[in-house]
Amino acid sequence: MTNALVLAIPSKGRLQEQVADYLADAGMAIKQAAGARDYRAKLDGQPGIEVKLMSSGEIAFALEAGEVHLGITGEDLIRESVPDAEEKIALLQPLGLGFADVVVAVPRAWIDVATMADLDDVCTAFHVRHHRRLRVATKYLALTRDFFAAHGIADYRIVESTGATEGAPAAGLAEAVVDITTTGATLAANNLRVLDDGVILRSQAQLAASLAAKWGKDSLSAAERLTARIAARELARGSYVLRAQLPKKANKIVAALEKKTGSTILALSDGKKGGSTLLCPRDRLSDVVAFFRGEGLDAPVAVEPADYVYARANPLMQRLTAALKH
């Protein structure tokens, strides 16, 4: 498939399992024809797409180099590995998995250090007292430099971590760390705490597009089908389909409902037969029902989940098209 769209996904670990479950939930199960050790696969119901299984870090580099069209990997890896990532890679959709915050953490004993400004003061005092710069252990060299520079901190030294970063202060290898955390439990277990304004990046897995890849008619067509499926599943996850019998005067009620709750009318009945169908954000369901009752509509409201909701436009493809034009 020389004209195929190439999609890179993680080849191992927890993120690989989560991505496989995400795609299967969207009706696109991964099929590895030659068994678990094969690093190429296909997606159910998605012809013209070649799946490459790669490490999460390799996916970021492959997107930068244009070796793949699309990739799923952590945003932290993209922003750490790819200089000026916004110019080379388009983030199309956060997938709601693989969460990890990149944070600045200091010893709990530093009770007077709560912010990056406090850390700046500590760095200056540390240099004066010890005649060397305060050490910050991290695997995220680029993100650390950029974040510290944005806060005006220059009097420190990065110690590149090759092992468990959170253990560096206890081992005497560093005074502070920049690391990833999901719950903060590992940092706490090592007597570290995150600064109040020390969150560098709230990362999660992203469906990302390479702007350096060779995009042709076939690959764009395959991307349209793939992203439309993902967009429809994402919209369905966050929505309910409501069915209710609305009166003839429903037009004014519907206009107010859409404005106040973000709901969308899919079909409007004539008030005599059949029912009206609405698409309602899940987190606004109680508001919609309360609105109906406040308008004197006492008819039953049926609430149903949806598998897929295809909107008039595909927002993922719109982002990709705009990025490629730019």
N, C-alpha and C positions, 0 to 999 in steps of 0.2 A: 504493500500500500504506500507507494511513493508520495501520493498526494494526501495521505491521511493526516488528520489532526493528531498531534502527539500530546498526551496528557500524562504528566508525571505525578505519581502518588507515593507516599512513604512505603518503604519495603519491609519495615519491621517495627516492633515496639508497640506501645499503647496507642500512639497516633495512627499507625497503620490499621489497627483494629477499629478505631473510631471512624476513620475515613471510609473503610469498607462497609461499616454499618450505616453510615450516612448515605452512601451511594445506593446501597441495597434498599434503604428506606424510601429512596426516590425512584425505585424500580429499575436501578441500573447496577445489578450485582456484578462484581468482578469475576471474570472467568480466566483462570490460568490454564491454558490448554495442555501444557507439558508438565504440570504438577507444581508443587509449592516452591521448588527451587528455580523455576523459570522466572526471569525478570521482565517478561513481556506478557501482556494480558489484553483482554477485550472487555467491553461493557455490554451487558445484556441490552438489546434494543437500541444500540447506538452504533450503526454501521459507519465506517469511515473514521473511526477513532482508534488509535493505537495507544495502549496504556504501557508506560514504562515505570517499573518499580525501582526507586532510588532512595538513598538515605535522605532524610529531611534537609540536611545541609547541602547535599549535592543538588537538590531541586532548586534551591535559591540561585546557585551558580549556573545551572542549566537555563533558567529563565533569563538571567542576565546575558548569557551568551547566545540566546536564541536557538538553543538546541532542542527545546520543547516549546509548544505553543501555550499550553496551560499547565499549571502545577498547583498542587495543594501542599502547603507547608506552613509553618508558623511565621507570623508577621515579624517576630523578633529575629528570626534567622535571615529574613529578607533584608530588614533594615540594618542588621549588623554586617552582613556579608556583601551587600551591594551599595557602593557609594552612589549618592544621588539616585536612590531607588525609584523615586517618583518619575524620573525621566526615562527609566528603562523597563519598569514593571508596573502594570496596572492592577490594583487590587479590586476584584470584581464583586466578591461576596464573602463576608465573614461567615463561618460555618457553625459557630456556636459550640465548638469543641476544641480540645487542645489548649485550654486556658492557661496562661502563665504570665504573671506580672514581672517585669524587669525592674528591680528596686535597689535603692541605696540603703544599706543596713549598717548600724553601728552597735557597739557593745551596750548592753542594757545598763551597765555601770556608768555610762556617760549621761547622767541624769539631766545635765544642763544643755544637752545637744538634742534639739527637737526638729530643727529645720536645716536646709542647705546653707543658709546664712550662718547658723551656728557652727556648722561643719567647716565653713570657710575660716571662721575665727580660730577653730581648733587647729586647722592646718597651719595657719600662720604661727600660732603659739608653739605648736609641736616643732616646727622648723627652728625656731629660736632656741627652744630648750634642748633639743636633741641633736641639732646641727645636721639634720637630714629630713627629707620630706616624708610626710605621712603616707603610708602605703595603702593602696586600695586593690584588693584581689578581685579579679573578674575574668570571665571568658568573653565578655562583651566590651572589647577595647574601643570600638568606634562609637557605640552608644554612650559609653561612659565619658569619653572625651567630649563629645558634643553636649551632653547634659551638663557636665561640670563647667564647660566653657559658657553655656547659656546662663549659668548662675555665677559667673565671674570667678570661679575657683581655678587657680593655676598652681598653687603651692602644694602639690601632691605628686605621687608617683604610682603608676599602674604596675601591679605585679600580675603577670598573666597566669591564670589558674589552669592547671592541667588535671586537677582532681576534684574533690568535693570542696567547692569554694567556701561554703559556710563554715568549714572547719579551719580556715586560714588564720583568723585571729587567735583562736585557742592554741594553734600550733606555733604561734609567734612569727608567722609569715607575713602578716598584714595587720593593720589596725581597723580597717573597715572593708566592706565588700559591696560589690554590685553583682546581684545574682537573680535568678528567677525563683518565683514562689507561687504556689497556688493557694494554700491555706495559711502560710506563715508558720506552720508547726515546726518545720525543720530549722528555720531561723531561730525560733524561740528555744528549741532544744539545744541550740548552740549559743544561747545567751545573747542573741542579737535581736534588734528591733528595727523596723522600717521607719525612716524619717517621715514626718508629717507630710512634707512635700517631696518625698523621695521616690515617687513612682515615675520611672522613666517611660515605660510603655506598658499598656494593658494589652497583652498579646493574645491572639487566638489563631487557629488555623484559618487560612484564607484561600479562596480560589483566586489565583493570580494569573495574569496573562503577560507573556513576553512581548515587548514592543520591538525586539530585535529579530524575532522569528520571521520566516517567510510565510506571510499570510496570503493565501490564494483563494480562489472561488470555492474549492472543495473544503479547505480547512475552515473558512468562514461559515460555510453552510453547516458543517458538523458542529462548530461552536454555537451556532444559533440553536440547533436542536438540543444540545447538551445544556446550555445555559437556560433555555426556555423551560426545560424540565426541572432544573434546580430552582429557578425563580417561582415556578408554579407550586412546587412543594413547599418552599419557604413561606409563600403567601398563605397556603393552606394551613400550615402549622400555626400561624398566628391569627387564624380567622375561624369564625363559625358561620354556617349558613342558617339563616333564620327564615321561617315560613310563618306568615300570619295573614289573616283576613283584614284588610284595611278598607275603610269607607271611601266613598267617592271623593271626598274632600282631601284625599291623602296627599295630593301634590304639594300643598303647603307644608304639611307635616313632614313629608319626606325630605324636602329641602332643608328644613330646620334640623332634622335628624342627621342628615349627612354633614351639615356644618358643625354640629355640636359633638358628634361622636365619631366622625370619620368613617361611618358606615357607607355602603354603596348599594344602591337598588339594582338588582339584577333583572327583576321582572315585576311589573306593577299590575295588579288585577283591576278589573273594572268595578269592583265592589259587589258584584252579583254572583260570579262563579269563579272558582279557583282562588288561589291565594297569592299574595305578593311574596317575592323572595328577595332577601337582603344578605349582603356580606358584611359581617360585623367583626371588628377586631376583638380578639378573645378577652383582652383586658378591659373592654368597654361593654361587655355583655350586660352587666347589672345596670349600667347607665342607660342602655337602649331600652331594656324592659321598663325601667322606671320612667323613661320618657314616654313610652307608649301609655303607661297607666296614667301619667300626668295629663295626657291629652284625651283621657276618657276612653281609650281603646281597651276593652276588657276581653277581647277575643284571645283564645290560647295562642301562645307563641311557641312553635316547635324549633328546637335548637339541634343542629346536626354538625358533626365534624365533616371535613372535606379531605379527600386524598390529594387533589391538585386543584389549584385555581389559576387559570391562565388569564392574566390581565391583558388589556388591549395592547400594551407595549411591554417589551422584555427589558427591564432595567439593567440587567447584567450585560446584555448585548449593546445597549445604548452606551454604557460605560466603556466597553471595549472599542466600539466604533469611534467614540469621541477621543479616546486615548491614541488610537492609531492615526487619526487625522492630525492630532496635535504633534 
